[in-house]
Amino acid sequence: MSLQRITDSLNVLFASHSIVFWHDVEGEFSSVVENLSLENVKLIRLHETPALQIKIDIERHPEQRWLLYSSNPEPDPKIDWLLDIRLRSKSFKADSTSILLDDLGLASQTLRGYLKERAKFLRSKDRVERLKRLVVATDNADDLDRKMLAVLTRADQPELFSILQRLFAALVCEGEVDLNAQPKIWQDILSNDLGDAFWRLAKAQFGYAENEPSLRDLLFRILVTDCCRSMTGDPAEALKHFILPERKLAANASVFASRWRSDLTHFTSYNLLTAAVAQDLELGRVLSAFSADDLSEVMTFEAVERRIISDLKDRILSGAGAAMDSVLALIARRRDGHWANPILANTNELSRALAASYDALEAAAHFLTLKAQYHDGFSFASNEAGFSRYQTELFRFDQLYRHFNRAAEAVEPMGWAVLHGLRERIESIYSGWFIPQLSSAWGKLLEGETGLLASWRIPGIINQQDFFNQVVMPLSDGGAKRIFVVISDAFRFEVADELVQTINGKSRLKASLSSLLGVLPSYTGLGMVSLLPHQTLAYKINSNLDLLADGKPVSTMEQRNAYLGSYSGVAVKAEDLLAMGKDKGREFVRDRRLVYIYHDRIDLIGDKQSSETKTFEAAADTVVELAQLVSFIVNSLNGSNVLLTADHGFIYQESPLEEADKSALSEKPEGTLRAKKRYLLGQGIGVNDKAWYGNTALTAGTEPEGSLDFWVPKGANRFHFAGGARFVHGSAMPQEIVVPIITVRESESELAKTKVVSISLLGASNKVVTNTQRFEFIQNEAVSERVLARSVVVSLRDGDKPISNEQTVTFDSTSQLLDERKRSLLLTVLSGSYDRNKDYFLVARDAATKVEVLRAPLKVDLAFSNDF
């Protein structure tokens, strides 16, 4: 210790005391004590001056400060002639151990020997400085060992769980796992003589006591123990020998594994290491004997997720019938776990694929359940009944087919074959049963003297060409100062239904969905023009078959903008309006009463051979983009009246088409002016038994002298496949002509505000008596357009300190029955001593916002269970 350090330490003592005793037992500083620069301090060597003289000198000079130095040990109080002075003085020690005790703020002198044993660790000034931030005065040797381990591993907290996370993470280097590695931080532990201390901690926390311990073996035992504890029934024989032997302490393995995989800083290492352990265990083979129900609570390994997905897929394919409810419940449970959690789905490719697998399974389960309701096919008593049935129920086939394929596409990059059989079944039903059956039943509505093609009118349904007069004008007449009309190209009814759900999840916005009977042929030029304000529509017979509204050209964006000017209106592309931002956007619409906004995503992607396979991706993007557009209109442009509609819908199927899907025409009829995959337009083209035919005067309201004859293929057939054929529109199937109208209004009413569901804890018991205990909750109200689902993270806590694992549970039931809104979960209590008279708490926090939504007091009394 340097003279300056001694001087500084003595000056600190003299600041509060006038007398300091220094017993330098080894005489280490005897020769230099005279050289200390201490102001107004008189040095007395105790062995050179009689005790009585010292007493007299001190009494006579009360203003003097005294340093009483001796190279002998401190005398026994019974023979200490200076005891009275010593009791009102301070004692100083300058040996390294004493200095360390003082620097670390440790109160117990019994740690002097321990600190000498830890000389290697304490040799580093940096390590000592970091240790000082963790030490408290009452720490014992075990506490200090744990904190030294935390310093060496740079753990977030000075406790074994954090130390282990750092050690295990060190087995991963640049994304590569070496389970047998001796990482540098482990070598640091060994070189500082703390290896035994680490294994003592592992024994105390997990009951791990092997003759030849290793990080690899400890990792295996923790993970396998967590896995087997969560299984239903007996664990696999191939895993039993890895299970930690002490049942009470083995529960800590589950708590640790749960915290590790939910830690956003360390879960990546968890994923990589568990994959390596699973591979070494050949876990895929081991788990093949277990059902999804056996594994429903196991979150340890990704291999478990694959086994559950495979089992659920088989159950869905086998036609589980009433058991589909249990399949859907299992899917919901797994989404609340680690591997397929939607919150983590965007963090890595594996989680995305697992989450998408469950999305596909859920869509398939609903699709097959819906199919079972119509095993005899479809029949409609009237045009009105058929139209109504599609927009209330049958559109779900299209929606679920889209959701399934969209999810399955997200799994494909992984190269997994698990969904292939299910994909073939869904495709077979959709393309080989649903579309043909619907085509047959729908065709019967269209044909004949009383068929829809004979009138193109359905009671209670507005025709598309009457949109402005019967939908927009009533709003204007009702006092609306400005009306926004958003037209999205090929925005199918089932996609609109999804958008309505999205919009209604936003406070202050209320969206409702209805429909129009689309024009026929159902193609963009005619559909777009029919939505404009007009008295008359007519074709101009030229090479482009341009359309005229009230005699004015309206086929291009520029022409529509000029035309709408006479209605105090404007036409603009959606992306151009959004690019203006708030201020320029407000200026742009300020003097307009009518704003037509054109959006194009689905048709832009689907109507090209090179990109038509991305149609369902485009549909998902459309929902997001239109929701953003509506928010911009309402929040930035003060739009309180917004209508969203489409020019037409579309038909799309994943499987390649065959010749049987063609309504082959040997040659175009004379008079043909335009020939597309799903329609022909011309003059005097006659009739064809392979096509439905008519005139746009009836099906689109065009003026007789400006109308055209048309043919459209029956059902879902195509006239030809050129330029792509999976995505089509133009004919009269409901997917094409049931045109959505979404009406969006802004409201400050309490009824227009959204809220998340509230939850309550069920059961009268408020005592935890076992290491693993089940808790049951009730979702207080059903999820609806205005009552939103919520996920919560539940744990047991001592104040704010967790004393259990954490479990995520989602409350998203739409059922009106209380029993169907119950959710349960298992929590594992960390082993330790708990005061049976103290209040601990069951705490639930919102998974997204971390806001506490429930805190229930309870007692923890594990004494009884720990006896067995």
Buried (B, 14 or more C-beta within 10 A) or exposed (E): EEBEEBBEBBBEBBEEEBBBBBBBEEEBBEEEBEEBEBEEBEEBBBEEEEEEEBBEBBEEEEEEBBBBBBBEEEBEEEEBEBEEBBEEBBBBBBBBBBBBBEBBEBEEEEBBEBBEEBEEBBEEEEBBEBBBEBBEEEBEBEBBBBBBBBBBBEBBEBBBBBBBBBBBBBBBEEEEBEBEBEBEBBEBBEEBBBBEBBBBBBBBBBBBBEEEBBBBBBBBBBBBBBBBBBBEEEBBEBBEEBBBEBBBBBBBBBBBBBBBBBBEEBBBBBBBBBBBBBEEBEBBEBBEEBBBBBBBBBBBBBBBBBBBBBBBBBBBBEEBEEEBEBBBEBBBBBBBBBBBBBBBBEBEEBBBBBBBBBBBBBBBBBBBBBBEEBEEEBEBEEBBEBBBBBBEEBBBBBBBBBBBBBBBBBBEEBEBEBBEEBBEBBBEBBBEBBBEBBBBBBBBBBBEEEBBBEEBEBEEBBBBBBBBEEBBBEBBEEEBEBBBBBBBBBBBBBBBBBBBEBBBBBEBBBBEBBBBBBBBBBBBBBBBBBBBBBEEBBBEEEEEBBBBBBEBBBBEBEBBBBBBEEBEBBBBEBEEBBEBEEEEBEEBBEEBBBBBBBBBBBBEBBBEEEBBBBBBBBBBBBBEBBBEBBBBBBBBBEBBBBBBBBBBBBBBBBBEBEEEBBBEBEEBBEBBBBBBBBBBBBBEBEEBEEBBBBBBBBBBBBBEEBBBBBBBBBBBBBBBBEEBBBBBBBBBBBBBBBBBBBBBBBEEEEEBEBEBBBBEBBEEEEEBBBBBBEBEBBBEBBBEBBBBBBBBBBBBBBEEEBBBBBBBBBBBBEEEEEEEBBBEBBBBBBBEEBEEEEEBBBBBBBBEEEEEBBEBEBBBBBEEBEEE
